[in-house]
Amino acid sequence: MNSKIKAFMKNIALTFMVAILMFTTACNKGPEGVVAKVNDAEISQEEFDRDYAAQANNAILMSNNADILEETTDQNPQVTMGQEIRRQVLENLIQMELVKQDAQKKNIKVDENKVTEQINAVKEQIGGEEVFNEQLKTVGMTPEFYENYVRNTVLMNDYYEALLKEFEADDKQLEKYYNDHKDEYFTATASHILVADVDEANKIKKELDKGADFAEMAKEKSLDPSGAQGGDLGTFNNGEMVQPFNDALKVMKKGEISDPVKTDYGYHIIKLTDKKARTFKDLKDELKQTYAQEKVKEYVDKLQKDAKIKRYLDPKDDYKLPEKYQVALPKTAENEKNDKASKEANKNAKTNAKVENKAEEKANNTKAENKADNK
């Protein structure tokens, strides 16, 4: 498959651009052909089928596995991939409908010129309209679907930017925000020892508490490349390290050595050499963005909380992808080899059956002749 189509497929799921407080409600039987209702607007089964097909086909083609939708997810062995995709698609459609309704109230309209420009840019990159349409066809999509996807993305971007502007803070609001969150903004100089096992981390911490040299222990025990420099991480700002590491530094004091801190990398023992508060002047632009993003999240959370949302589709119910959206897996050397072997086996089976039938027919004829002779 063309690499640009692959890139498109990886991003085909329309995700909300702001963190949203998700909640679920019981699924009730609704009007025929309707999967959900958002305030007074209905989301049709056709819309759901179209968007689900995009993501389901993506999963099938990327894994080269026609049965992947029936396999369970890593996060929950009780939920299949198909069920999880259906849940995500339903929620995305609901979120998009909320955005459309609120955007209309704010008089934010889709810029059709942006839509056309983006689609034409993709067509040009991929090799022209004919190639573009053919590639969409191979993944079970239509140009109409892709146009709708781009239109929603353009609206989402413009809506989000409008909200950021709406909640832009003045200097007085920013100073108050800074004073309320001053401890969260710092510059730190630190070292660490990284190990894979919590028991080993606890043993190292005990040795350090007894007076062992931190740098020497890092050189001997740390799995991180910084161990060669005694675990030295240099000087960095808050937020540059993974969240658990950052959270530990936030409450540590200069010269302190932490208990083991678990991250996706393993267990860290952190030594804080120095920590200084970052000034309002240095942080002003960052604070302006953070403040607006938090206010947007609060606004969107309330928007969803206040909305009347009814879900009529249960992602766990049996579901069959409509035939018009189904795609065939591309032929691979292994697939072709298996197909050839299967055809050969079928051919041999038919040949054997013919031989057996002829042998049986001949035997029956011989019996009949013998019986006639005996008479």
N, C-alpha and C positions, 0 to 999 in steps of 0.2 A: 504494500500500500504506500502511496506517496507520503513522504515525511511531513509535508504541510497538512495533509488530511489527518495524519496521526496526531499532530499537534492540536489540530482543531478538535478531534475526537476526545483528547485528554481533557479539554476545557469545555466540552459541550454542556456539562451540567451547569445550569444557571444558579449560582449560589448568591445568597444575600450578602451585600458588601459590608454590612454592619453586623456585629455579634448580636444575635436575637435570643431572647428568652423563649425557649421552645416549651410547649405544653401540648398535651393530647387530650382529646375528648372521645367519648364513646361514639362508635359509628352506628348511625341509624339508617334505616332504609329510606332512600330519598326518591325524588322524581326520576322517571326513566331517562337514562342517558346523562345523568348528572352525578359527579363524584364528590362535589363539595359546594358549599355556599358561603360566600364571604359578604356579610351584611346583606344587601339585596341582589348581589351578583352571583350567578351560577357558573361553576367550572364544569365544562362538558366532558363526557367520557372520551370524545374524539381528541380533545386537547391532551387529556391524560395519556391516551394511547400513543399519540404522536411523540410526546416527550419521553415516555417510558421506553418506547422503541429505540430512541436515540441512545439512551444510556445502556439499555440491555444489549443492543447490537454492539456498542462500544466494548462492553465487558466480554462478549463472545469473541469478537474479532481480535481484541488485544491479547486474550488468553489462548486464542485458537482452540477453544474448547466449547463445543455446542451445548454441553451439559452444565456449564458453570453456574447458571442461574439456579440450579437445584442444589448446589453445594452450599454448605453453611459458612457463615462469616467467621473471621478470626475473633471478632469481639464477642459474638454470641453464638454458641453452637446450636441454639434452638431456632435461629433465624437463618433463612436461606439468603443467598445473594439477591435473588429476584425479589423477595419480600422487602429487603432493606432498600433496594433501588426504588421499589414502588412507594415506600414510605417517604423517601427523600424527594421523589418527583411530586408527590401530592403536597408536601410541605412547601416546596419551591413554588408550585403553582399558586398556593394560598398566599405566600409572601408577595409574589409578583402582583397578584390581584389587589392586595392591600396597598402596595406602592402605586399602582395605577390609579386607585381611588383617591389616595391622598395627593398624588401629583396633579390630578385633575382639579382638586380643591385649591391647590397652590398655583394653578394655571401653568404648570410645567408640561410642555408638549414635546412629543418626539420630533427631533430635527431630522427630517427625511433626507436632507442632503448628507448628513453624517452616515446614515444607514446606507445610502447608495455608494458613498465614497469607500466605506469599509468593505462592502461586498465586492465592488470593482477591484479594490486592492488585492483581495484574496484571489479573485479570478485571474488577475494578471500574474500573481506570484505562482499560481498553480499551473498555469499554461493555457489560459483562455477559458471561455464559457463552456465550450464543448467538453473539455477535460474536467472542468469543475462539476458539471451536471452528471457526468459519467461516474466520477468519484463519489458524489453524493448517493447516486443510485446503488453503488456497490455496498454502501453501508446502510441501505434501507431508508434513506432520507429523500426529501424533495427540496427543490429550490425554495418553495413556499415555507417549509419548516425552517430552513436556514435564515431566510429573511426575517421571520418572526423572532428567531433567536437573537439576531443582531439588533432588531428594533427594541427588544426588551433590554438588551445590554446598554444601548444608548440611553434609553429612558432611565435605567437604574443609575448610570453614571451621572447624568444631569441632575437627577433627583438628589443623590447623595451630596453632590457639590453644592446644590442649593441649600440643603440642610446645614452643611458646614458653615456656609456663609450666614445663614439665619442665626446660628448659635455662636458666632464669632464674639469673643470676649473683649471688653475694653480693658485698659490698664488697671483700673481699680479692681475689677473682677479677677484679673490674672494675679495681682499681688495677694489677694485673699486666698486664691487657690494655692499659690506658692507657699504661703505661711501655713496653710492647713496640711500640706503634703511635703514639707521641707525635708523630713527624714528620708523620704523616698528618693531624693536626688543627691547623689554623692559621687566623688571620685575616690577610688580605692587603689591601694597598692597591696598585692596579696600573693601568696604562694599556696600550692596545694599538693597533696599526695593522693593519687587516684589508684584504687584497687577494685577488684571485681567482687570481693566477698565481704559481707558486713562483719563477720567474725574477725577476719584479718584486719579490717579497719578499726575495730574496737581494740584489738591487741596493740596496734600501732599507736592509737590514742593513749593507751595506758603507758606505753614506753615514753611517749612525749611528756606525759604528766610527771613521769619520774625524772625527767631532765634530759632525755635523748635529744640529739641535735636534729632539728627539723630538716635542714638541707641534706644531711647525710642519709636520713631515713627516706627522703624523697628520691635521692640517687639510687638507693638500694631497692626500694619497694614500688615506686610509682610506675604505673603503666603509661602515663602521659609523657610525650616527648619532652615536656618541661622538666621532667625528673632529672635529666642530665644537667640542668642548671639549678638544681636544688629545689625544683618545683616552682621557680619564679615565674609569675604570670605578668609581671610588669604593672603598669598603672592603666586603669580603665574606668569608664563611667558606668553608672548604674544602667542595667538593661542590656549590657553587652555580653553578659554571661547568661546561661540558661536560668530559668525562673527560680528553681529551688536554691541554686548557688547564689543568685542575687538576693533572694529573701533572707538567706543566712547572713550575708554580709550586712544587710540593712540593720540587723539588731546586734551585730558584733561591735566590740570596742577595740581600739587600737592595741595591738600586742596580743590579742586573744587568739586561742586555737579552738576551733569548733569541734563538736562531736561529729561523727560521720554524717554526711549529707548525701542522700540518694538522688541521683539523676539518671537519665537514660544511658549515661556513660559508665556508671558504676557508683562507687562510694568515695566521696571526697572528704579529706580532712583539710580544713582551710586555716591558714595563718594570715591574719590581717595585720599588715605592717603599718599601714597608715590609712586614714579616711578623712576626707574633708567635704564639707557641704558645698554644693554648687550654687553660685550666686543667681539671683533673679535676673540680672542683666544677661548672663550667659545662657540662661534657660528660656528667655522670653518667647522666642519663636517656637521652641519645642512645647512649651506650656500652652501656647495658643492653639496648637494642633491637638494636643492631648485633651484640653478642656472641651473643645468643640466636639471631638469624637465621643467623649463621655456623655455630653448633652444629647448628641444625636442618638446614642444607644438608649438613653433614658426615654427619649421621645418615641423611638420605634417600639420599645418594650411596652410603653403605655398604649401606643396605637394598636398593637396586637391584643393587649389585655382588654381594651375597650371594644374591640371588634366582636361582632356576632358571627362566629365561625361554626359551621356544621360540616362534619365529614361523613360522607355516605359510603365511601369505599374503605374496606378493611384490607390493608396490604397483605395480610396473612391468608386471605381467601384465595382459592384456586384462580389462576389467571392464565390465559393463553394469548400470546402476542398475535395480533391480527395478521392474517396471511400476507396482506399487502405490505407489511413492514418487515417481514422475515427476510433474512439474508443468508446466503450459503457461505460456509467457510472457504477461504481461498485454498486452492490446491497446493499442497506441499509435496516434496519428493517422497516423503514417508506416506502421505495420504495416497498418492498415485501408486506407490508400490503396493500398499494394502488393497487398493481398489483392483489393481491388476491381479494380485494373488486371489482376491475374492472371486473375480470373474473367471479366473483359471480354474478355481475349485468348483465353481458352478458348472463350468463347461465339462470338467472331468466327471462331475456327478451325473450330468445329463448323458454323457457318453456311456458311463457305467450302467446307467439305467436302461439305455437302449440295448447294450450287450446282454444284460440280464434278461430283458424282455424277449430278445431274439432266442436266447438259450432256452428260456422257459417255453417259448412257442415251438421250438424245435423238439423239445422233450415231449410236449403234448402231442405233436404230430406223430412222433415215433410210437408213443403209447397207442394212439389211434390205429396206426398201421398194424402194430402187433396184434391188437385186439381183432382187427379185421381178418388177419391171417389165421388166427386161432379158430375163427368161425368157419 
